[in-house]
Amino acid sequence: MSSMSQTVKQVHGILDVQNVSKVYQTAAGKVVALKNVSFSIPKNQFVSIVGPSGSGKSTLLNMIGALDKPSRGTVLMDGIDIFKLPDNKLAKIRNTKIGFVFQSFNLINRSTVQKNIEMPGIISGMDNATRTKRAQSILKKLGILKKANHKPNNLSGGEQQRVAIGRALINNPAIILADEPTGNLDTATGEDIFQLLTELTKKYSRTVVMITHNVDLAKRTDRSIYMKDGEIEKDVCN
């Protein structure tokens, strides 16, 4: 196991994962999903987390995204131990500091593309004028402004993923967490989405953490964290 996966002694990233373990209790007994995982991610870095199914990468993303609490260890965001916060403040971090992009898009088909993008803004209490202006600006940047009044199920897979990325951006989060964002797309469309995520770090100063099975894509990110059996197998700069 890489020395980089050992205890983090100093907080110096936008995200700091310190000695995180996760154990699930099942009918068959205990399942150890993560074992003493530690790393730090600086601002504006595009990091891929790579590994086979069952390696712990999705569990790790859930910890970083404040969707699930570790059994042991600490997750810090800008130096703040997020799991020591009350539930309402933790929910606010999930909604405003982090943008989520999922493999299955998770769009609301009864709502328009524009309303899908606006949804986190509605939840955070953003006023209507600001929300509309931001959504229109995002739609334009993503090249889907003409689709604003369409329903998601009338869009291609690549367009739907752009809508999902737009939704992740509406609250201007510092961190984008993408779980297999190219997994349901053909190669050419997946490349477009990958380029878009790269642009978010280079042009718009976001920190992007991407879960992927695609080792070739992972090697094109700034850094790759390889997971195996709940541990960091290696952590490399590309």
QUIGIBEL-V410300 format. One record per pair of residues at least 12 apart in sequence whose C-alpha atoms are under 7 Angstrom apart, sorted by the first residue. I is the first residue (numbers start at 1). GAP is how many residues later the second one is. D is the distance in whole Angstrom. If there is no record, write none. Layout:
i->I gap->GAP d->D
i->I gap->GAP d->D
//
This chain:
i->1 gap->231 d->6
i->1 gap->232 d->5
i->1 gap->233 d->7
i->2 gap->230 d->7
i->2 gap->231 d->6
i->2 gap->232 d->5
i->2 gap->233 d->7
i->4 gap->35 d->7
i->4 gap->231 d->7
i->5 gap->32 d->6
i->5 gap->33 d->5
i->5 gap->34 d->6
i->5 gap->227 d->6
i->6 gap->32 d->6
i->7 gap->12 d->6
i->7 gap->31 d->6
i->8 gap->30 d->6
i->8 gap->31 d->7
i->11 gap->68 d->6
i->13 gap->27 d->5
i->13 gap->28 d->5
i->13 gap->29 d->4
i->13 gap->30 d->6
i->13 gap->65 d->7
i->14 gap->27 d->6
i->14 gap->28 d->5
i->14 gap->29 d->5
i->14 gap->63 d->5
i->14 gap->64 d->5
i->15 gap->25 d->6
i->15 gap->26 d->5
i->15 gap->27 d->7
i->15 gap->61 d->6
i->15 gap->62 d->5
i->15 gap->63 d->6
i->16 gap->23 d->6
i->16 gap->24 d->4
i->16 gap->25 d->6
i->16 gap->59 d->6
i->16 gap->60 d->5
i->16 gap->61 d->7
i->17 gap->21 d->5
i->17 gap->22 d->5
i->17 gap->23 d->6
i->17 gap->57 d->6
i->17 gap->58 d->5
i->17 gap->59 d->6
i->18 gap->19 d->7
i->18 gap->20 d->5
i->18 gap->21 d->7
i->18 gap->55 d->6
i->18 gap->56 d->5
i->18 gap->57 d->6
i->19 gap->17 d->4
i->19 gap->18 d->5
i->19 gap->19 d->5
i->19 gap->54 d->5
i->19 gap->55 d->7
i->20 gap->14 d->7
i->20 gap->15 d->7
i->20 gap->16 d->5
i->20 gap->17 d->5
i->20 gap->18 d->7
i->20 gap->50 d->6
i->20 gap->52 d->6
i->20 gap->53 d->4
i->20 gap->54 d->6
i->21 gap->13 d->5
i->21 gap->14 d->5
i->21 gap->15 d->5
i->21 gap->16 d->7
i->21 gap->49 d->6
i->21 gap->50 d->6
i->21 gap->51 d->5
i->21 gap->52 d->6
i->22 gap->12 d->5
i->22 gap->13 d->7
i->22 gap->48 d->5
i->22 gap->49 d->5
i->22 gap->50 d->7
i->23 gap->48 d->6
i->33 gap->23 d->5
i->33 gap->26 d->7
i->33 gap->197 d->5
i->34 gap->22 d->6
i->34 gap->196 d->4
i->34 gap->197 d->6
i->35 gap->195 d->5
i->35 gap->196 d->6
i->37 gap->194 d->6
i->37 gap->195 d->7
i->43 gap->164 d->5
i->44 gap->157 d->5
i->44 gap->161 d->5
i->44 gap->162 d->5
i->44 gap->163 d->4
i->45 gap->156 d->6
i->45 gap->162 d->5
i->45 gap->163 d->6
i->45 gap->177 d->6
i->46 gap->152 d->7
i->46 gap->155 d->6
i->46 gap->161 d->6
i->46 gap->162 d->5
i->46 gap->163 d->6
i->46 gap->175 d->6
i->46 gap->176 d->5
i->46 gap->177 d->7
i->47 gap->161 d->6
i->47 gap->162 d->5
i->47 gap->163 d->6
i->47 gap->174 d->6
i->47 gap->175 d->6
i->47 gap->176 d->5
i->47 gap->177 d->6
i->48 gap->161 d->6
i->48 gap->162 d->5
i->48 gap->163 d->6
i->48 gap->164 d->7
i->48 gap->170 d->5
i->48 gap->173 d->6
i->48 gap->175 d->6
i->48 gap->176 d->5
i->48 gap->177 d->6
i->49 gap->161 d->6
i->49 gap->162 d->5
i->49 gap->163 d->6
i->49 gap->175 d->6
i->49 gap->176 d->5
i->49 gap->177 d->6
i->50 gap->161 d->6
i->50 gap->162 d->5
i->50 gap->163 d->6
i->50 gap->174 d->7
i->50 gap->175 d->6
i->50 gap->176 d->5
i->50 gap->177 d->6
i->51 gap->162 d->6
i->51 gap->175 d->6
i->51 gap->176 d->5
i->51 gap->177 d->6
i->52 gap->161 d->7
i->54 gap->175 d->7
i->55 gap->172 d->6
i->55 gap->173 d->5
i->55 gap->174 d->5
i->55 gap->175 d->5
i->56 gap->171 d->7
i->56 gap->173 d->7
i->56 gap->174 d->5
i->57 gap->154 d->7
i->57 gap->170 d->6
i->65 gap->29 d->7
i->65 gap->33 d->7
i->66 gap->28 d->7
i->69 gap->14 d->7
i->95 gap->25 d->6
i->95 gap->29 d->7
i->96 gap->75 d->5
i->96 gap->77 d->6
i->97 gap->76 d->4
i->97 gap->77 d->6
i->97 gap->78 d->6
i->98 gap->75 d->5
i->98 gap->76 d->6
i->98 gap->77 d->5
i->98 gap->78 d->6
i->99 gap->69 d->4
i->99 gap->70 d->6
i->99 gap->74 d->6
i->99 gap->76 d->6
i->99 gap->77 d->5
i->99 gap->78 d->6
i->100 gap->68 d->5
i->100 gap->76 d->6
i->100 gap->77 d->5
i->100 gap->78 d->6
i->101 gap->63 d->6
i->101 gap->64 d->6
i->101 gap->67 d->6
i->101 gap->76 d->6
i->101 gap->77 d->5
i->101 gap->78 d->6
i->101 gap->80 d->7
i->102 gap->76 d->6
i->102 gap->77 d->5
i->102 gap->78 d->7
i->102 gap->79 d->6
i->103 gap->76 d->6
i->103 gap->77 d->5
i->103 gap->78 d->5
i->103 gap->79 d->7
i->103 gap->80 d->6
i->103 gap->81 d->6
i->105 gap->55 d->7
i->105 gap->56 d->6
i->105 gap->59 d->6
i->107 gap->45 d->7
i->107 gap->57 d->7
i->109 gap->42 d->6
i->109 gap->43 d->5
i->109 gap->44 d->6
i->110 gap->41 d->7
i->111 gap->40 d->6
i->112 gap->36 d->7
i->112 gap->37 d->5
i->112 gap->38 d->5
i->112 gap->39 d->5
i->112 gap->40 d->7
i->113 gap->34 d->7
i->113 gap->35 d->5
i->113 gap->36 d->6
i->113 gap->37 d->6
i->113 gap->38 d->6
i->113 gap->39 d->6
i->113 gap->50 d->7
i->114 gap->21 d->6
i->114 gap->34 d->5
i->114 gap->35 d->6
i->116 gap->51 d->6
i->117 gap->18 d->6
i->117 gap->46 d->6
i->117 gap->49 d->6
i->117 gap->50 d->4
i->117 gap->53 d->7
i->118 gap->13 d->6
i->118 gap->17 d->6
i->118 gap->49 d->6
i->118 gap->52 d->6
i->120 gap->47 d->7
i->120 gap->50 d->7
i->120 gap->51 d->7
i->121 gap->49 d->6
i->121 gap->50 d->6
i->134 gap->36 d->7
i->135 gap->35 d->7
i->138 gap->28 d->6
i->139 gap->27 d->7
i->142 gap->20 d->6
i->157 gap->28 d->6
i->158 gap->27 d->7
i->158 gap->31 d->6
i->174 gap->32 d->5
i->174 gap->33 d->6
i->175 gap->31 d->6
i->175 gap->32 d->5
i->175 gap->33 d->6
i->176 gap->30 d->7
i->176 gap->31 d->6
i->176 gap->32 d->5
i->176 gap->33 d->6
i->177 gap->31 d->6
i->177 gap->32 d->5
i->177 gap->33 d->6
i->178 gap->31 d->6
i->178 gap->32 d->5
i->178 gap->33 d->6
i->179 gap->31 d->6
i->179 gap->32 d->5
i->179 gap->33 d->7
i->180 gap->30 d->7
i->180 gap->31 d->5
i->180 gap->32 d->5
i->219 gap->19 d->6
i->220 gap->18 d->7
i->221 gap->17 d->7
i->222 gap->15 d->6
i->222 gap->16 d->5
i->223 gap->13 d->6
i->223 gap->14 d->4
i->223 gap->15 d->5
i->224 gap->12 d->5
i->224 gap->13 d->6
//
